[in-house]
Amino acid sequence: MTITVSLAAAQANLTQLVDQVAATHQRVEVTRDGVPASRGLHLYLDVFQHG
């Protein structure tokens, strides 16, 4: 499952977003105004469980 968020939303609450992703071990795709960032600017946060 991929969670898609906007940059505006991520900037407003990035720490909480990362914590939520870490808790669910999901992948986050960051988009700009609903359109995936282009030209290599895709940002994926792959969060792996530790321990």
Secondary structure, DSSP 8 states (H G I E B T S, - for coil): -EEEEEHHHHHHSHHHHHHHHHHHT-EEEEEETTEE--TT---EEE-----
